[in-house]
Amino acid sequence: MAEQQQEAPRKEKTKKNKTKDDAGGEFPLTTMQMMIAGVIIVVMIAMRAGYDDGRSKSKNDDLLDGRDLYEVMDIAKSSTDREVKKAYHKLAMKWHPDKNTGCDECAVNFQRVARAYEVLSDPMKRKIYDKEQKMMEKSIKSDAVLITSANYKELVVPGSLWFIQVYVDWSDRCQYFAPMWEEVHNRLQGTINIGRINLGRDKGLASRLQGSKDGLPSVAMWDGELEVRRLRWEFHDISVDGLIKFIAQAAAERYKATFMTETHDLKPWLSRTNKVRALFVGKSGSKEQISFTVAAGGISSDIEIGITSKMSVGQTAYSQVKPPAVLIFRGEGHGETPVVASGKLKHEEMVKFLKANKRVLCPSLSRDNYGVVCGGHKWCALLVVDSLASSVQAASLVAAAELLYKSSDVVVQVGSISLSSQSKALLSLGASSVGEILVIRRQDHELKSLGEGSFDAWAIPVGQANLADRISSAIEGKLRPKVAGTSEGALVSNLIVFREPLFTRVLESIDDLSVEKQIILYIVGIVIFFLTLCPCLKPLLQAATMSLDGGYIDRSRDVPEEEEEGEESGDEDDDDEEDEEEDAVVVKKRK
């Protein structure tokens, strides 16, 4: 009976400890999750606070525009404090907003005078300003465009790449960098926009574009207010060739160029439909590559840009290629003979060549490109194909359209329409077999908004006559239209939208984000990954712990019998001591 009374508290105590351990087993795991999430969020906030993408505004950014304060006050540099004060009162009365109601320029001039007076009326500030002006007299000479707050918004616009340097005249590092900068400017003049901002003369704008982590000179590639890539002195080759290579890499990154180093990279690139593919074959990081990338990216976002420096890839695309060369594929791409331009073209010639071949030879009609295929002109000819028009079919259709244009001055836009994917639209137009030609006459082709007008359509069956005669039979009125006066909106609604794979679209959307937003997105993804993974790790940790305990038990069984007997005797002695202590406690409670 006594043994049962002693055993009951011991079991109760063991049960409480077990419940406590089980409860505590989950608590540290939840705490770990919260700690990981907290640390990552703190890091994310710190990175967000410390990151400067050049978009922050300064209240004095567009105020003085790098003007000389003495010129703003209309006084000489040797003017006394009394003369400075007198000039200020005179100009303040002239430009005061209360006296010039509704004049925005007057208000800006008043603020400029106030800022100039703030500096020149203080002896210490004036002394520092005069000292800076003397140092600026030894200015760095450059032929690059001088960007100020006054012309920044007019020059650096979205869609135009700018290679911009922020510098000061008195810096030894800027003086050392100046000859390399001028050589790069001379080599790439007319190919890419190159500008410079003087920090001493235009502190507001220069501070915005310099960023918070850069020293001077600070060099970066910009597309409008979007920072494309920043030059890091620690990691990049600071030489003329290194800077040109940096510009080439930044331009390729901005316009999402595909670099091909192996011949097997060429086939998937050529297989992309409804896009013109322009391939540069030549030296990597060269002036010709920069000219090609900037021209192709600036003309149209529908041009797929490819770059290779490997002769094997170039010869696979076109066997007679002679670098540097640009190959343009306007059709399906497999076995197609590209349009070729070889030699060192000037930038203007490169732009002209790409503009002349920026349209797909025979684009496949869908809802999202109806305006490109059939918009802008009165007549449109569509070849019904199985999936995609082959290069031979596309070339013959284009040749027929060009022949009609020369003979009758009628511009006919051409394209193809897939029988398998656009069957609903073809059914409404009365076409049902491969090889037929749909001729569409847009009644209101001058309307800017597509889908609001009406059209007539002819479905010309396959015949012995050539393509040009079959199209001209509809244009000349020899055939009656199968569909007359139908709304364009109904046709567009029947067309299926051509979409790229979801994964590709997601990656392109991420690439379009700024560096700051990409960093935040990746950190959020990591947080979600860890929070999702931690509960899944618990069973694995428990299984690992049990396997380790099992291994320990197995090893303990291999201990020699003498050691086990010694341990057992020691355990028995410990149990006897515990029993004696418990008996003593019971005796004390009874007393």
C-alpha positions in Angstrom: 0.0 0.0 0.0 2.9 2.3 0.9 4.6 1.6 -2.4 1.4 2.5 -4.3 1.1 5.8 -2.4 4.7 6.6 -3.3 4.3 5.5 -6.9 1.1 7.7 -7.5 2.9 11.1 -7.0 5.8 9.9 -9.0 3.5 9.1 -12.0 1.6 12.3 -11.7 4.9 14.3 -11.7 6.1 12.3 -14.8 2.7 13.0 -16.6 3.0 16.8 -15.9 6.6 16.9 -17.1 5.5 15.0 -20.3 2.6 17.4 -20.9 4.9 20.4 -20.3 7.5 19.0 -22.8 4.9 18.4 -25.4 3.6 21.9 -25.1 7.1 23.3 -25.2 8.0 21.3 -28.2 5.8 23.4 -30.5 6.4 26.7 -28.8 10.1 27.1 -29.7 9.2 26.2 -33.4 6.6 29.0 -33.5 9.0 31.4 -31.9 11.7 30.5 -34.4 9.2 31.3 -37.2 8.4 34.6 -35.7 12.1 35.4 -35.2 13.0 34.6 -38.8 10.1 36.6 -40.1 11.0 39.5 -37.8 14.7 39.5 -38.8 13.9 39.4 -42.5 11.3 42.2 -42.3 13.8 44.4 -40.4 16.4 43.7 -43.0 13.9 44.5 -45.8 12.9 47.8 -44.1 16.6 48.7 -43.7 17.4 47.9 -47.3 14.3 49.9 -48.4 15.4 52.9 -46.3 19.0 52.8 -47.5 18.3 52.1 -51.1 18.3 55.1 -53.4 17.2 54.6 -57.0 17.6 58.2 -57.9 13.9 59.1 -57.8 13.9 61.0 -54.6 13.2 64.7 -54.9 15.0 67.7 -53.5 13.2 70.8 -52.6 15.9 73.0 -54.2 16.3 70.7 -57.2 14.8 73.0 -59.9 15.3 76.3 -58.1 18.8 77.6 -58.9 19.5 75.2 -61.9 23.3 75.7 -61.3 23.1 79.5 -61.8 25.7 81.8 -60.4 24.4 83.5 -57.3 25.9 86.8 -58.1 24.2 86.7 -61.5 20.9 85.9 -59.8 21.3 89.0 -57.6 22.6 91.1 -60.5 25.6 92.3 -58.5 29.4 92.1 -58.8 31.5 89.6 -56.9 33.2 92.5 -55.0 29.8 93.9 -53.7 29.6 94.9 -50.1 27.1 93.5 -47.7 25.1 96.7 -48.0 25.0 96.4 -51.8 23.9 92.8 -51.5 21.0 93.8 -49.1 20.0 96.7 -51.4 19.9 94.5 -54.5 17.8 91.9 -52.6 15.2 94.4 -51.6 15.0 95.7 -55.1 14.5 92.3 -56.7 12.2 91.1 -53.9 9.9 94.0 -54.6 10.0 93.3 -58.4 9.2 89.5 -58.2 7.1 89.4 -55.1 4.0 87.0 -55.6 1.6 89.5 -54.1 2.6 92.0 -56.6 2.5 89.5 -59.5 -0.6 87.5 -59.0 -1.0 84.5 -61.2 2.6 84.6 -62.5 4.3 81.3 -61.7 7.7 82.4 -63.2 7.7 85.5 -60.9 7.2 83.2 -57.8 10.2 81.0 -59.0 12.4 84.1 -59.5 11.4 85.4 -56.0 12.5 82.1 -54.5 15.8 82.1 -56.4 16.6 85.6 -55.2 15.7 84.6 -51.6 18.0 81.5 -51.9 20.9 83.6 -53.3 20.5 86.2 -50.6 20.5 83.5 -47.9 24.0 82.5 -49.0 25.5 85.9 -49.9 24.2 87.7 -46.8 26.0 85.3 -44.5 29.7 86.0 -44.4 30.7 82.4 -43.7 28.4 80.9 -46.4 29.6 83.5 -48.9 33.2 82.8 -48.1 32.6 79.0 -48.7 30.7 79.7 -51.9 33.4 82.0 -53.3 36.0 79.3 -52.5 34.0 76.7 -54.3 33.6 79.0 -57.3 37.4 79.5 -57.5 37.9 75.8 -57.4 35.3 75.4 -60.2 37.4 77.7 -62.4 39.7 74.7 -63.0 36.8 72.8 -64.4 37.0 69.5 -66.3 36.4 70.1 -70.0 34.1 67.7 -71.8 32.2 67.5 -75.1 29.5 65.4 -73.5 26.1 66.9 -72.9 25.9 69.0 -69.7 22.7 68.0 -67.9 21.1 70.4 -65.4 17.8 70.6 -63.6 16.6 73.0 -66.4 17.1 70.5 -69.3 16.9 67.1 -67.5 13.2 66.5 -68.1 13.5 67.4 -71.8 16.6 65.2 -72.5 16.3 62.2 -70.2 13.0 60.8 -71.2 11.6 57.2 -71.0 12.7 55.2 -74.0 16.1 56.9 -74.5 19.2 55.4 -72.9 21.6 57.8 -71.2 25.1 57.0 -69.9 25.4 59.7 -67.2 28.4 60.7 -65.0 28.1 62.7 -61.7 31.4 64.5 -61.0 33.1 67.4 -59.3 35.9 69.4 -60.8 38.3 69.4 -57.8 38.3 65.6 -57.2 41.5 63.9 -58.1 39.6 60.7 -59.0 37.3 62.7 -61.4 40.3 64.3 -63.0 41.9 60.8 -63.5 38.6 59.5 -65.0 38.0 62.5 -67.3 40.3 61.3 -70.2 38.7 57.9 -70.3 35.2 59.4 -70.3 36.1 61.7 -73.2 37.6 58.8 -75.2 34.4 56.8 -74.7 32.3 59.8 -75.7 34.3 60.2 -78.9 34.0 56.6 -79.8 30.3 56.2 -79.2 29.2 59.7 -80.3 26.0 59.4 -82.3 25.4 55.8 -81.0 24.2 56.4 -77.5 23.4 59.5 -75.3 26.2 60.4 -73.0 25.8 63.2 -70.4 27.4 64.6 -67.3 26.2 66.4 -64.2 28.4 68.7 -62.1 27.7 68.1 -58.4 29.2 71.5 -57.5 26.8 73.4 -59.8 23.7 71.3 -59.5 23.6 69.6 -56.2 19.9 68.7 -56.2 19.8 66.7 -59.4 23.3 65.3 -58.9 22.4 64.0 -55.5 19.4 62.3 -56.9 21.3 60.5 -59.7 24.4 59.8 -57.6 22.6 57.4 -55.2 23.4 57.0 -51.5 26.2 54.4 -51.8 28.4 55.9 -54.5 31.5 58.0 -54.4 32.6 60.3 -57.2 32.6 60.0 -60.1 29.2 58.1 -60.1 28.4 56.5 -63.4 25.2 54.7 -64.3 23.0 53.9 -67.3 19.5 55.4 -67.2 16.3 55.0 -69.2 14.3 58.0 -68.1 14.1 57.8 -64.3 14.7 54.0 -64.4 18.2 53.0 -63.3 19.3 50.2 -65.6 22.8 49.5 -64.2 25.3 51.2 -62.0 29.1 51.1 -62.5 30.9 49.7 -59.4 34.5 50.7 -59.2 35.3 47.6 -57.1 34.0 45.1 -59.7 34.2 46.6 -63.2 37.1 47.2 -65.5 37.7 50.9 -65.3 39.2 51.5 -68.8 38.0 52.7 -72.1 37.3 49.2 -73.4 35.8 48.2 -70.0 33.4 51.2 -70.0 32.3 50.4 -73.6 31.7 46.8 -72.6 29.7 48.0 -69.5 27.5 50.1 -71.8 27.0 47.1 -74.1 25.9 44.9 -71.2 23.6 47.5 -69.8 21.9 48.1 -73.1 21.4 44.4 -73.7 20.0 44.1 -70.2 17.6 46.9 -70.7 16.2 45.5 -73.9 16.2 41.9 -72.8 18.6 40.6 -75.4 19.2 36.9 -75.6 22.9 35.8 -75.6 23.6 32.7 -77.6 26.8 30.8 -77.1 25.8 27.4 -78.5 24.1 26.4 -81.7 21.3 24.6 -79.8 20.3 28.0 -78.3 19.3 29.2 -81.8 16.4 26.9 -82.5 14.1 28.0 -79.6 14.9 31.6 -80.2 13.9 31.3 -83.9 10.7 29.5 -82.9 9.1 32.5 -81.2 6.1 33.4 -83.3 4.6 36.8 -84.3 7.9 38.6 -83.6 10.7 39.9 -85.8 14.0 38.3 -84.7 17.1 40.4 -85.2 20.4 38.6 -84.5 23.8 40.4 -84.2 26.9 38.4 -85.1 30.1 40.0 -84.1 32.5 41.0 -81.3 31.0 41.1 -77.9 30.9 44.5 -76.2 31.8 46.3 -79.4 30.4 49.6 -80.7 28.5 47.8 -83.4 26.7 45.7 -80.8 25.8 48.8 -78.8 24.5 50.5 -82.0 22.4 47.4 -82.9 21.0 46.9 -79.4 20.0 50.5 -78.9 18.5 50.8 -82.4 16.5 47.6 -82.2 15.3 48.3 -78.7 14.3 51.9 -79.5 12.4 51.1 -82.6 9.9 48.5 -81.3 9.3 46.3 -78.4 8.1 43.6 -80.8 11.7 43.0 -82.1 13.3 40.0 -80.4 17.0 40.8 -80.0 19.6 38.1 -80.1 23.4 38.5 -79.8 26.2 36.1 -80.4 30.0 36.3 -80.7 30.3 32.7 -81.8 30.9 32.1 -85.5 29.4 28.6 -85.3 26.0 30.1 -84.1 26.1 32.8 -86.9 26.9 30.2 -89.6 24.0 28.0 -88.3 21.7 30.9 -88.7 23.1 31.9 -92.1 25.9 30.0 -93.7 27.3 33.0 -95.6 27.5 35.4 -92.7 30.5 37.8 -92.4 30.8 39.5 -89.0 29.9 42.1 -88.0 26.5 41.4 -89.4 22.8 41.7 -88.5 20.4 39.0 -89.6 16.7 39.7 -89.5 14.2 36.8 -89.5 10.7 38.0 -90.4 8.9 34.7 -91.0 8.7 31.4 -89.2 12.5 31.1 -88.9 13.1 27.4 -89.7 15.0 27.3 -93.0 14.2 30.9 -93.7 16.7 33.1 -95.5 17.2 36.2 -93.4 17.6 39.8 -94.5 21.3 40.5 -94.0 23.3 43.7 -93.4 27.1 43.2 -93.1 29.9 45.5 -92.3 30.3 48.4 -89.8 27.1 50.3 -90.3 26.7 53.8 -89.0 24.0 54.2 -86.3 21.7 56.0 -88.7 22.1 53.2 -91.3 21.4 50.6 -88.6 18.2 52.4 -87.6 17.1 52.7 -91.2 17.8 49.0 -91.9 15.9 47.9 -88.8 12.9 50.2 -89.4 12.6 48.8 -93.0 12.3 45.3 -91.6 10.5 45.7 -88.3 7.2 44.1 -89.4 6.7 40.4 -89.4 6.6 39.0 -92.9 3.3 37.3 -92.5 2.0 37.7 -88.9 -0.6 35.3 -87.6 -3.8 37.2 -86.8 -5.1 37.2 -83.2 -7.1 39.6 -81.1 -4.2 41.4 -79.7 -2.5 42.2 -83.0 -5.5 42.9 -85.2 -4.5 46.6 -85.4 -1.0 45.7 -86.6 -2.1 43.1 -89.2 -5.2 44.8 -90.6 -5.2 48.3 -89.2 -4.0 51.4 -90.9 -5.0 50.5 -94.5 -8.2 49.7 -96.4 -7.3 46.3 -97.7 -6.0 43.2 -95.9 -5.3 39.7 -97.3 -5.1 36.7 -95.0 -3.9 33.3 -96.0 -5.7 30.4 -94.2 -3.0 28.0 -92.9 -2.9 25.0 -90.6 -0.8 26.4 -87.8 1.8 28.9 -88.9 2.6 30.2 -92.4 5.8 28.7 -93.8 8.5 31.0 -95.1 7.6 30.0 -98.7 3.9 30.9 -98.2 4.7 34.1 -96.4 7.2 35.2 -99.1 4.7 34.5 -101.9 1.9 36.4 -100.2 4.1 39.4 -99.6 5.3 39.3 -103.2 1.7 39.2 -104.4 0.8 42.2 -102.3 3.8 44.2 -103.5 2.9 43.4 -107.1 -0.6 44.7 -106.6 0.8 47.8 -105.0 3.0 48.6 -107.9 0.3 47.9 -110.5 -2.7 49.6 -109.0 -1.3 51.8 -106.1 -3.5 49.8 -103.7 -1.7 49.0 -100.4 -2.6 45.5 -99.2 -1.5 44.4 -95.8 -0.8 40.7 -95.5 -1.1 38.1 -92.8 -2.1 34.6 -92.0 -4.9 33.1 -89.9 -4.7 29.7 -88.3 -7.5 27.3 -89.0 -6.9 25.3 -85.8 -6.8 28.2 -83.3 -9.1 30.8 -85.0 -11.9 28.5 -86.3 -14.7 30.6 -84.7 -13.6 33.7 -86.5 -13.1 31.8 -89.8 -16.6 30.3 -89.5 -18.1 33.8 -89.3 -16.1 34.9 -92.4 -17.2 31.9 -94.5 -13.7 30.3 -94.8 -13.2 26.6 -93.9 -10.2 25.1 -95.7 -6.4 25.6 -95.7 -5.1 27.6 -98.7 -8.1 29.9 -99.0 -7.5 33.7 -99.0 -9.6 36.1 -97.0 -9.7 39.6 -98.4 -11.0 42.2 -96.0 -12.1 45.7 -97.0 -12.3 48.0 -94.0 -15.1 50.6 -94.6 -13.8 53.0 -91.9 -10.1 52.4 -92.1 -9.3 56.0 -91.1 -10.8 55.6 -87.7 -8.1 55.7 -85.0 -9.9 53.3 -82.6 -10.1 49.8 -84.1 -13.2 47.7 -83.8 -15.7 50.6 -84.2 -16.0 50.4 -88.0 -17.4 47.8 -90.4 -16.0 45.6 -93.1 -16.7 43.4 -96.2 -15.0 40.1 -96.7 -14.3 37.7 -99.6 -13.3 34.0 -99.1 -11.5 33.1 -102.3 -11.0 29.3 -102.6 -7.9 27.6 -103.8 -7.6 27.9 -107.6 -5.2 27.7 -110.4 -4.6 31.4 -110.6 -1.7 33.0 -108.8 -2.1 34.8 -105.5 -2.0 38.3 -107.0 -4.9 37.5 -109.4 -7.0 35.9 -106.7 -6.6 39.0 -104.5 -7.2 41.5 -107.3 -10.4 39.7 -108.3 -11.9 40.9 -105.0 -10.3 44.3 -105.1 -11.6 45.0 -108.7 -15.2 43.9 -107.7 -15.3 40.8 -109.9 -16.6 38.8 -106.9 -19.4 39.4 -104.5 -18.4 39.6 -100.9 -19.4 36.7 -98.7 -19.8 39.0 -95.7 -21.0 42.6 -96.1 -21.3 45.4 -93.6 -20.2 43.3 -90.6 -19.0 45.1 -87.4 -15.3 44.9 -86.8 -16.0 44.5 -83.1 -17.8 41.2 -83.8 -14.8 39.9 -85.7 -12.3 41.0 -83.0 -14.4 39.4 -80.3 -14.3 36.0 -82.2 -10.5 36.1 -82.4 -8.5 34.3 -79.7 -5.8 36.2 -77.9 -2.3 34.9 -78.5 -0.6 34.4 -75.1 2.9 33.4 -74.1 3.3 30.7 -71.4 2.5 32.0 -67.9 5.9 31.3 -66.5 7.5 33.4 -69.3 5.1 36.3 -68.7 5.8 36.2 -64.9 9.5 36.4 -65.5 9.1 39.3 -68.0 6.9 41.1 -65.5 9.6 40.7 -62.8 12.3 41.9 -65.2 10.3 45.1 -65.9 10.3 46.0 -62.2 13.0 48.3 -60.7 15.9 46.8 -58.8 14.3 48.0 -55.5 11.0 46.3 -56.2 12.8 43.1 -57.3 14.7 43.0 -54.0 11.5 43.4 -52.0 9.8 40.7 -54.0 12.6 38.2 -53.5 12.7 38.9 -49.7 8.9 38.4 -49.4 9.3 35.2 -51.3 12.0 34.0 -49.0 9.8 34.8 -45.9 6.9 32.9 -47.3 9.1 30.0 -48.2 10.5 29.7 -44.6 7.1 30.2 -43.0 5.7 27.4 -45.1 8.7 25.1 -44.7 9.1 25.3 -40.9 6.0 23.3 -40.0 7.0 20.7 -42.6 10.4 20.4 -41.0 9.1 19.4 -37.6 8.3 15.7 -38.5 11.7 15.5 -40.2 13.5 16.8 -37.1 11.5 14.4 -34.9 12.4 11.5 -37.1 16.0 12.5 -37.1 16.0 12.8 -33.3 14.4 9.3 -33.0 16.9 7.8 -35.3 19.8 9.3 -33.3 18.2 8.0 -30.1 17.9 4.6 -31.6 21.6 4.7 -32.7 22.6 5.7 -29.1 20.5 2.8 -27.7 22.1 0.4 -30.1 25.6 1.5 -29.2 24.8 1.2 -25.5 23.9 -2.4 -26.0 27.3 -3.1 -27.3 29.0 -2.0 -24.1 30.9 -4.8 -22.3 28.9 -6.7 -19.6 31.3 -5.6 -16.8 30.6 -1.9 -17.6 26.9 -2.6 -17.7 27.0 -4.4 -14.4 28.9 -1.5 -12.9 26.4 1.0 -14.3 23.5 -1.2 -13.1 24.9 -1.3 -9.5 25.4 2.4 -9.6 21.9 2.9 -10.8 20.6 0.6 -8.0 22.6 2.6 -5.4 21.0 5.9 -6.8 17.6 4.3 -6.6 18.2 3.2 -2.9 19.3 6.8 -2.0 16.1 8.2 -3.7 13.9 5.7 -1.8 15.6 6.6 1.5 15.0 10.3 0.8 11.4 9.8 0.0 10.9 7.6 3.1 12.4 10.4 5.2 9.9 12.9 3.7 7.0 10.6 4.4 8.1 10.2 8.0 8.3 14.0 8.5 4.8 14.5 7.0 3.4 11.9 9.5 5.1 13.6 12.5 
